[in-house]
Amino acid sequence: MRKGKILDRRVYRPRQTLFHEGDQAWAAFLIESGEVEILRSAGDRHEVVLATVGAGELIGEMGLIDKCPRSATARSVGMTVVQVINEQNFSRLLANAEPGLVALLKVLLCRLRASNETVSAQSCLMAESRLVAERFDRDGDDEIRPTVN
């Protein structure tokens, strides 16, 4: 990144990962074009799509504000162009914000992280329930009977 330049343009191919859940945040991403899925792990080999975001959306900012690891993975849906703002430049922008606003953002981020955790846990339970239901055959009444193969 050149001195004085805040944003760095990057192009991602379809299904390319911008960042992984659990990683330390190093940048935020302003989506110029394309779409990005925000995913969270929910059990073994299961992912929950928390959101699909597009042009004009900012992602990856949570970890830069609250200094916590990434709460989700970001993966491009199709060809996606983003403007990357690194941690140092993002911190400079935050330093110019009102302290009360930054404190409010941190509270909201804490609530969002908790909400995302709940969604992931519920999705995992729903997947487990579907597996149980698939192993039992319902004949229309309220009684569940095991399927005999």
DRENDREN-581765 format. One record per residue: x, y, z of N, C-alpha, C, O in turn; residue number from 1. Coordinates in Angstrom, 3 decimals, always signed. Example, Ala and Ser with C-alpha at 12.3 -4.5 7.8 and 13.67 -1.06 7.14 Angstrom:
R +13.190 -5.690 +7.800 +12.300 -4.500 +7.800 +13.200 -3.300 +7.800 +14.236 -3.319 +8.465 1 .
R +12.850 -2.250 +7.080 +13.670 -1.060 +7.140 +12.900 +0.030 +7.870 +13.409 +1.138 +8.039 2 .
//
This chain:
R +0.850 -1.169 +0.000 +0.000 +0.000 +0.000 +0.895 +1.232 +0.000 +1.829 +1.317 +0.798 1 .
R +0.623 +2.180 -0.879 +1.424 +3.399 -0.959 +1.110 +4.308 +0.211 +0.003 +4.301 +0.748 2 .
R +2.127 +5.106 +0.602 +1.943 +6.062 +1.691 +0.851 +7.062 +1.314 +0.829 +7.566 +0.191 3 .
R -0.039 +7.343 +2.238 -1.120 +8.270 +1.983 -2.356 +7.614 +1.379 -3.421 +8.229 +1.325 4 .
R -2.226 +6.407 +0.938 -3.352 +5.674 +0.348 -4.040 +4.867 +1.448 -3.403 +4.061 +2.125 5 .
R -5.331 +5.087 +1.618 -6.059 +4.390 +2.684 -6.577 +3.036 +2.214 -6.551 +2.068 +2.973 6 .
R -7.044 +2.958 +0.979 -7.650 +1.729 +0.473 -6.747 +1.042 -0.546 -6.033 +1.693 -1.309 7 .
R -6.795 -0.278 -0.538 -6.027 -1.095 -1.471 -7.016 -2.010 -2.192 -7.702 -2.799 -1.542 8 .
R -7.104 -1.923 -3.502 -8.091 -2.686 -4.283 -7.614 -4.123 -4.490 -6.460 -4.361 -4.846 9 .
R -8.531 -5.088 -4.258 -8.240 -6.510 -4.485 -9.417 -7.164 -5.197 -10.574 -6.780 -5.023 10 .
R -9.080 -8.165 -6.004 -10.097 -8.922 -6.734 -10.061 -10.365 -6.235 -8.996 -10.973 -6.136 11 .
R -11.244 -10.905 -5.921 -11.367 -12.287 -5.457 -12.186 -13.089 -6.459 -13.219 -12.629 -6.945 12 .
R -11.718 -14.278 -6.756 -12.437 -15.209 -7.635 -13.605 -15.840 -6.858 -13.655 -15.746 -5.632 13 .
R -14.539 -16.477 -7.568 -15.656 -17.140 -6.884 -15.161 -18.152 -5.843 -14.219 -18.908 -6.080 14 .
R -15.824 -18.141 -4.693 -15.577 -19.057 -3.572 -14.186 -18.893 -2.957 -13.671 -19.822 -2.334 15 .
R -13.585 -17.731 -3.126 -12.286 -17.457 -2.512 -12.524 -16.814 -1.143 -13.400 -15.962 -0.992 16 .
R -11.737 -17.229 -0.152 -11.906 -16.749 +1.215 -11.161 -15.438 +1.431 -9.977 -15.322 +1.116 17 .
R -11.873 -14.452 +1.975 -11.264 -13.169 +2.313 -10.609 -13.258 +3.687 -9.505 -12.753 +3.893 18 .
R -11.305 -13.913 +4.634 -10.739 -14.171 +5.960 -11.487 -15.332 +6.594 -12.603 -15.663 +6.193 19 .
R -10.853 -15.949 +7.597 -11.403 -17.138 +8.265 -11.867 -16.818 +9.687 -11.288 -15.981 +10.380 20 .
R -12.916 -17.503 +10.093 -13.385 -17.447 +11.477 -12.227 -17.832 +12.396 -11.525 -18.810 +12.138 21 .
R -12.028 -17.065 +13.465 -10.970 -17.358 +14.425 -9.661 -16.641 +14.156 -8.812 -16.556 +15.043 22 .
R -9.478 -16.118 +12.934 -8.257 -15.371 +12.617 -8.248 -14.032 +13.342 -9.298 -13.494 +13.694 23 .
R -7.059 -13.509 +13.557 -6.930 -12.156 +14.086 -7.241 -11.179 +12.952 -6.800 -11.384 +11.821 24 .
R -7.988 -10.134 +13.242 -8.357 -9.154 +12.215 -7.145 -8.315 +11.822 -6.402 -7.837 +12.679 25 .
R -6.958 -8.145 +10.531 -5.857 -7.319 +10.025 -6.353 -6.223 +9.088 -5.606 -5.306 +8.749 26 .
R -7.632 -6.321 +8.665 -8.186 -5.340 +7.737 -9.701 -5.428 +7.720 -10.291 -6.414 +8.161 27 .
R -10.317 -4.375 +7.201 -11.746 -4.360 +6.888 -11.855 -4.283 +5.366 -10.914 -3.869 +4.689 28 .
R -13.005 -4.685 +4.838 -13.184 -4.777 +3.392 -14.453 -4.036 +2.977 -15.540 -4.332 +3.473 29 .
R -14.313 -3.089 +2.082 -15.446 -2.380 +1.510 -15.719 -3.017 +0.153 -14.872 -2.973 -0.739 30 .
R -16.897 -3.607 -0.002 -17.215 -4.327 -1.238 -17.562 -3.319 -2.332 -18.495 -2.527 -2.206 31 .
R -16.789 -3.378 -3.393 -16.995 -2.494 -4.544 -17.989 -3.124 -5.520 -18.895 -2.452 -6.012 32 .
R -17.813 -4.417 -5.795 -18.745 -5.143 -6.661 -18.704 -6.621 -6.298 -17.727 -7.107 -5.727 33 .
R -19.776 -7.328 -6.638 -19.867 -8.741 -6.305 -20.579 -8.952 -4.984 -21.162 -8.028 -4.416 34 .
R -20.521 -10.193 -4.503 -21.164 -10.549 -3.239 -20.233 -11.408 -2.401 -19.386 -12.133 -2.922 35 .
R -20.412 -11.307 -1.087 -19.622 -12.076 -0.129 -20.577 -12.724 +0.866 -21.469 -12.071 +1.409 36 .
R -20.374 -14.031 +1.099 -21.132 -14.737 +2.135 -20.370 -14.630 +3.447 -19.149 -14.782 +3.488 37 .
R -21.105 -14.369 +4.510 -20.545 -14.373 +5.856 -21.004 -15.686 +6.482 -22.199 -15.906 +6.680 38 .
R -20.042 -16.556 +6.793 -20.325 -17.924 +7.245 -19.781 -18.161 +8.647 -18.797 -17.554 +9.069 39 .
R -20.445 -19.049 +9.343 -19.970 -19.436 +10.671 -20.028 -20.952 +10.791 -20.969 -21.578 +10.306 40 .
R -19.033 -21.540 +11.431 -19.031 -22.986 +11.671 -20.139 -23.331 +12.648 -20.414 -22.598 +13.598 41 .
R -20.765 -24.470 +12.385 -21.816 -24.957 +13.286 -21.713 -26.472 +13.335 -22.513 -27.179 +12.723 42 .
R -20.747 -26.950 +14.049 -20.563 -28.392 +14.142 -19.652 -28.909 +13.049 -19.100 -28.146 +12.256 43 .
R -19.508 -30.220 +13.027 -18.622 -30.866 +12.063 -19.072 -30.625 +10.630 -20.198 -30.956 +10.258 44 .
R -18.204 -30.060 +9.848 -18.401 -29.849 +8.405 -19.709 -29.150 +8.060 -20.237 -29.346 +6.965 45 .
R -20.232 -28.355 +8.951 -21.486 -27.654 +8.710 -21.235 -26.157 +8.848 -20.630 -25.708 +9.822 46 .
R -21.700 -25.393 +7.872 -21.566 -23.942 +7.912 -22.946 -23.302 +7.852 -23.858 -23.809 +7.199 47 .
R -23.076 -22.181 +8.545 -24.306 -21.404 +8.532 -24.002 -20.098 +7.814 -23.043 -19.406 +8.156 48 .
R -24.815 -19.762 +6.821 -24.664 -18.469 +6.152 -25.414 -17.444 +6.996 -26.643 -17.462 +7.071 49 .
R -24.658 -16.552 +7.627 -25.265 -15.516 +8.461 -25.822 -14.387 +7.609 -26.847 -13.792 +7.941 50 .
R -25.132 -14.095 +6.504 -25.555 -12.999 +5.621 -24.851 -13.121 +4.283 -23.792 -13.739 +4.170 51 .
R -25.458 -12.523 +3.279 -24.810 -12.327 +1.991 -24.840 -10.829 +1.742 -25.908 -10.217 +1.714 52 .
R -23.665 -10.244 +1.563 -23.555 -8.789 +1.432 -22.990 -8.432 +0.068 -22.313 -9.237 -0.571 53 .
R -23.279 -7.209 -0.368 -22.840 -6.787 -1.690 -22.254 -5.391 -1.706 -21.822 -4.864 -0.681 54 .
R -22.250 -4.810 -2.887 -21.618 -3.510 -3.126 -22.041 -2.465 -2.092 -23.220 -2.328 -1.766 55 .
R -21.053 -1.738 -1.591 -21.294 -0.690 -0.608 -21.232 -1.154 +0.835 -21.231 -0.325 +1.745 56 .
R -21.180 -2.463 +1.066 -21.145 -3.012 +2.430 -19.712 -3.088 +2.941 -18.781 -3.343 +2.177 57 .
R -19.547 -2.866 +4.237 -18.255 -2.992 +4.905 -18.276 -4.268 +5.732 -19.218 -4.497 +6.490 58 .
R -17.247 -5.105 +5.594 -17.149 -6.336 +6.385 -15.770 -6.410 +7.032 -14.823 -5.768 +6.578 59 .
R -15.673 -7.195 +8.090 -14.392 -7.406 +8.749 -14.026 -6.331 +9.748 -12.931 -6.349 +10.311 60 .
R -14.929 -5.396 +9.974 -14.638 -4.281 +10.872 -14.742 -4.660 +12.343 -14.123 -4.016 +13.190 61 .
R -15.517 -5.698 +12.658 -15.744 -6.046 +14.061 -14.441 -6.299 +14.807 -14.213 -5.739 +15.879 62 .
R -13.593 -7.140 +14.240 -12.333 -7.481 +14.896 -11.380 -6.312 +15.029 -10.538 -6.291 +15.926 63 .
R -11.509 -5.334 +14.135 -10.658 -4.150 +14.229 -11.127 -3.217 +15.335 -10.326 -2.489 +15.923 64 .
R -12.417 -3.238 +15.617 -12.966 -2.367 +16.654 -12.794 -2.979 +18.038 -12.335 -2.307 +18.962 65 .
R -13.162 -4.261 +18.187 -13.122 -4.859 +19.533 -11.900 -5.741 +19.790 -11.754 -6.297 +20.878 66 .
R -11.020 -5.868 +18.790 -9.751 -6.612 +18.916 -9.948 -8.099 +19.228 -9.029 -8.756 +19.717 67 .
R -11.129 -8.623 +18.951 -11.402 -10.050 +19.132 -11.150 -10.781 +17.816 -11.164 -10.162 +16.752 68 .
R -10.920 -12.095 +17.881 -10.743 -12.863 +16.639 -11.990 -12.769 +15.755 -13.083 -12.463 +16.231 69 .
R -11.806 -13.031 +14.487 -12.915 -13.001 +13.529 -14.013 -13.943 +14.012 -13.736 -15.079 +14.397 70 .
R -15.248 -13.476 +13.993 -16.373 -14.292 +14.457 -16.983 -15.115 +13.330 -17.855 -15.949 +13.574 71 .
R -16.533 -14.888 +12.099 -17.084 -15.608 +10.954 -16.059 -15.621 +9.822 -15.049 -14.918 +9.860 72 .
R -16.348 -16.431 +8.830 -15.542 -16.504 +7.609 -16.245 -15.690 +6.537 -17.474 -15.665 +6.478 73 .
R -15.469 -15.024 +5.688 -16.027 -14.284 +4.551 -15.522 -14.939 +3.273 -14.317 -15.114 +3.089 74 .
R -16.463 -15.304 +2.381 -16.102 -15.988 +1.140 -16.868 -15.357 -0.023 -18.075 -15.133 +0.062 75 .
R -16.151 -15.077 -1.103 -16.781 -14.472 -2.280 -17.762 -15.457 -2.914 -17.520 -16.664 -2.942 76 .
R -18.870 -14.921 -3.421 -19.866 -15.745 -4.103 -19.470 -15.875 -5.572 -19.397 -16.984 -6.103 77 .
R -19.220 -14.766 -6.215 -18.753 -14.722 -7.602 -17.516 -13.841 -7.640 -16.886 -13.604 -6.609 78 .
R -17.169 -13.357 -8.818 -16.055 -12.408 -8.906 -16.404 -11.205 -8.034 -17.483 -10.627 -8.164 79 .
R -15.497 -10.840 -7.160 -15.758 -9.781 -6.188 -14.568 -8.837 -6.117 -13.417 -9.271 -6.055 80 .
R -14.859 -7.549 -6.126 -13.821 -6.529 -6.000 -14.053 -5.806 -4.681 -15.165 -5.366 -4.390 81 .
R -12.992 -5.689 -3.886 -13.090 -5.011 -2.592 -11.993 -3.959 -2.467 -10.957 -4.023 -3.129 82 .
R -12.257 -3.003 -1.606 -11.249 -2.040 -1.194 -10.856 -2.445 +0.228 -11.705 -2.512 +1.118 83 .
R -9.579 -2.709 +0.433 -9.084 -3.178 +1.731 -8.539 -1.990 +2.511 -7.745 -1.201 +1.999 84 .
R -8.982 -1.878 +3.765 -8.422 -0.854 +4.646 -7.727 -1.579 +5.793 -8.369 -2.286 +6.569 85 .
R -6.414 -1.399 +5.897 -5.651 -2.150 +6.895 -5.925 -1.642 +8.307 -6.533 -0.590 +8.504 86 .
R -5.464 -2.409 +9.273 -5.735 -2.110 +10.688 -5.228 -0.729 +11.094 -5.913 -0.001 +11.813 87 .
R -4.050 -0.375 +10.642 -3.462 +0.918 +11.014 -4.323 +2.081 +10.508 -4.606 +3.013 +11.260 88 .
R -4.733 +2.031 +9.255 -5.562 +3.101 +8.701 -6.952 +3.119 +9.326 -7.516 +4.189 +9.553 89 .
R -7.508 +1.941 +9.608 -8.817 +1.863 +10.252 -8.740 +2.461 +11.656 -9.640 +3.189 +12.075 90 .
R -7.667 +2.154 +12.378 -7.479 +2.695 +13.731 -7.382 +4.215 +13.704 -7.888 +4.890 +14.600 91 .
R -6.729 +4.752 +12.674 -6.641 +6.210 +12.533 -8.033 +6.820 +12.364 -8.338 +7.861 +12.947 92 .
R -8.863 +6.172 +11.574 -10.233 +6.665 +11.391 -11.020 +6.602 +12.699 -11.757 +7.531 +13.030 93 .
R -10.862 +5.505 +13.443 -11.556 +5.368 +14.735 -11.073 +6.399 +15.745 -11.853 +6.883 +16.565 94 .
R -9.798 +6.731 +15.686 -9.234 +7.707 +16.629 -9.898 +9.073 +16.466 -9.932 +9.863 +17.410 95 .
R -10.422 +9.354 +15.280 -11.090 +10.631 +15.027 -12.560 +10.613 +15.435 -13.218 +11.653 +15.419 96 .
R -13.079 +9.446 +15.801 -14.489 +9.326 +16.197 -14.658 +9.717 +17.664 -13.710 +9.675 +18.448 97 .
R -15.862 +10.090 +18.008 -16.186 +10.412 +19.402 -15.993 +9.172 +20.274 -16.418 +8.085 +19.883 98 .
R -15.361 +9.303 +21.447 -15.143 +8.143 +22.328 -16.442 +7.421 +22.698 -16.459 +6.195 +22.798 99 .
R -17.516 +8.164 +22.901 -18.802 +7.549 +23.227 -19.323 +6.684 +22.097 -19.946 +5.650 +22.340 100 .
R -19.074 +7.095 +20.871 -19.504 +6.324 +19.709 -18.739 +5.008 +19.623 -19.324 +3.963 +19.338 101 .
R -17.442 +5.058 +19.866 -16.622 +3.840 +19.835 -17.068 +2.883 +20.940 -17.146 +1.675 +20.715 102 .
R -17.359 +3.406 +22.123 -17.842 +2.568 +23.231 -19.173 +1.912 +22.862 -19.383 +0.733 +23.145 103 .
R -20.065 +2.669 +22.235 -21.349 +2.126 +21.796 -21.144 +1.027 +20.755 -21.799 -0.013 +20.815 104 .
R -20.246 +1.250 +19.811 -19.946 +0.232 +18.803 -19.476 -1.063 +19.452 -19.875 -2.149 +19.033 105 .
R -18.637 -0.955 +20.464 -18.123 -2.150 +21.143 -19.243 -2.927 +21.828 -19.246 -4.158 +21.802 106 .
R -20.187 -2.225 +22.436 -21.332 -2.887 +23.071 -22.173 -3.600 +22.016 -22.569 -4.750 +22.206 107 .
R -22.445 -2.918 +20.907 -23.240 -3.519 +19.837 -22.541 -4.726 +19.228 -23.190 -5.720 +18.901 108 .
R -21.235 -4.648 +19.074 -20.482 -5.777 +18.527 -20.531 -6.977 +19.458 -20.619 -8.117 +19.001 109 .
R -20.474 -6.731 +20.755 -20.572 -7.816 +21.733 -21.930 -8.513 +21.596 -22.009 -9.741 +21.630 110 .
R -22.983 -7.732 +21.444 -24.323 -8.304 +21.271 -24.433 -9.071 +19.957 -25.051 -10.135 +19.908 111 .
R -23.833 -8.535 +18.890 -23.879 -9.206 +17.595 -23.125 -10.527 +17.641 -23.589 -11.525 +17.091 112 .
R -21.974 -10.543 +18.288 -21.217 -11.795 +18.422 -22.046 -12.844 +19.167 -22.076 -14.008 +18.769 113 .
R -22.713 -12.436 +20.241 -23.552 -13.367 +21.011 -24.714 -13.874 +20.154 -25.056 -15.056 +20.204 114 .
R -25.311 -12.993 +19.381 -26.416 -13.378 +18.502 -25.948 -14.362 +17.432 -26.636 -15.343 +17.149 115 .
R -24.790 -14.108 +16.841 -24.241 -15.022 +15.834 -23.957 -16.394 +16.432 -24.164 -17.416 +15.778 116 .
R -23.488 -16.416 +17.659 -23.227 -17.678 +18.357 -24.527 -18.457 +18.540 -24.559 -19.672 +18.347 117 .
R -25.593 -17.760 +18.910 -26.899 -18.391 +19.091 -27.418 -18.971 +17.777 -27.922 -20.094 +17.747 118 .
R -27.297 -18.211 +16.699 -27.744 -18.689 +15.382 -26.988 -19.955 +14.997 -27.588 -20.912 +14.508 119 .
R -25.679 -19.965 +15.214 -24.869 -21.143 +14.877 -25.288 -22.356 +15.694 -25.422 -23.457 +15.159 120 .
R -25.495 -22.152 +16.991 -25.885 -23.259 +17.863 -27.252 -23.808 +17.461 -27.446 -25.023 +17.424 121 .
R -28.196 -22.924 +17.161 -29.529 -23.374 +16.752 -29.475 -24.111 +15.424 -30.176 -25.105 +15.233 122 .
R -28.655 -23.636 +14.516 -28.517 -24.299 +13.221 -27.947 -25.699 +13.390 -28.367 -26.636 +12.710 123 .
R -26.991 -25.837 +14.295 -26.389 -27.142 +14.568 -27.445 -28.092 +15.138 -27.508 -29.257 +14.745 124 .
R -28.268 -27.602 +16.058 -29.336 -28.425 +16.633 -30.356 -28.826 +15.572 -30.845 -29.955 +15.572 125 .
R -30.675 -27.900 +14.669 -31.624 -28.215 +13.603 -31.061 -29.287 +12.678 -31.794 -30.174 +12.241 126 .
R -29.776 -29.214 +12.378 -29.144 -30.223 +11.516 -29.183 -31.587 +12.196 -29.459 -32.598 +11.550 127 .
R -28.905 -31.617 +13.504 -28.956 -32.875 +14.249 -30.378 -33.426 +14.273 -30.574 -34.636 +14.155 128 .
R -31.368 -32.554 +14.423 -32.772 -32.988 +14.429 -33.162 -33.586 +13.089 -33.880 -34.585 +13.037 129 .
R -32.688 -32.975 +11.997 -32.981 -33.519 +10.664 -32.375 -34.904 +10.499 -33.001 -35.788 +9.914 130 .
R -31.167 -35.101 +11.009 -30.534 -36.418 +10.914 -31.342 -37.467 +11.660 -31.538 -38.576 +11.164 131 .
R -31.810 -37.115 +12.854 -32.629 -38.044 +13.636 -33.921 -38.341 +12.886 -34.337 -39.497 +12.803 132 .
R -34.559 -37.310 +12.339 -35.819 -37.506 +11.616 -35.631 -38.387 +10.389 -36.508 -39.188 +10.064 133 .
R -34.504 -38.249 +9.707 -34.236 -39.072 +8.526 -34.061 -40.542 +8.884 -34.295 -41.419 +8.053 134 .
R -33.654 -40.808 +10.106 -33.426 -42.196 +10.526 -34.696 -42.871 +11.022 -34.723 -44.079 +11.258 135 .
R -35.730 -42.084 +11.172 -37.012 -42.632 +11.595 -38.039 -42.355 +10.516 -38.007 -41.306 +9.871 136 .
R -38.951 -43.296 +10.319 -39.988 -43.148 +9.306 -41.290 -42.800 +10.001 -41.722 -43.506 +10.912 137 .
R -41.915 -41.711 +9.572 -43.218 -41.332 +10.143 -44.304 -41.835 +9.208 -44.213 -41.640 +7.996 138 .
R -45.332 -42.478 +9.751 -46.408 -43.007 +8.906 -47.670 -42.142 +8.955 -48.743 -42.597 +8.558 139 .
R -47.556 -40.924 +9.426 -48.708 -40.030 +9.435 -49.313 -39.829 +10.807 -49.958 -38.810 +11.053 140 .
R -49.117 -40.791 +11.716 -49.634 -40.569 +13.060 -48.531 -39.928 +13.907 -47.467 -39.586 +13.393 141 .
R -48.785 -39.775 +15.159 -47.829 -39.110 +16.032 -46.745 -40.036 +16.557 -45.853 -39.608 +17.290 142 .
R -46.825 -41.291 +16.184 -45.850 -42.255 +16.677 -44.648 -42.305 +15.731 -44.810 -42.377 +14.513 143 .
R -43.467 -42.269 +16.291 -42.245 -42.372 +15.492 -41.747 -43.802 +15.578 -41.575 -44.347 +16.668 144 .
R -41.516 -44.410 +14.409 -41.052 -45.795 +14.366 -39.715 -45.855 +13.658 -39.503 -45.146 +12.674 145 .
R -38.814 -46.688 +14.142 -37.531 -46.825 +13.444 -37.734 -47.414 +12.057 -38.621 -48.242 +11.852 146 .
R -36.923 -46.993 +11.117 -36.960 -47.536 +9.763 -36.194 -48.838 +9.742 -35.079 -48.916 +10.258 147 .
R -36.786 -49.865 +9.146 -36.125 -51.158 +9.023 -35.645 -51.283 +7.590 -36.433 -51.182 +6.649 148 .
R -34.353 -51.502 +7.429 -33.772 -51.639 +6.077 -33.620 -53.080 +5.696 -33.150 -53.382 +4.600 149 .
//
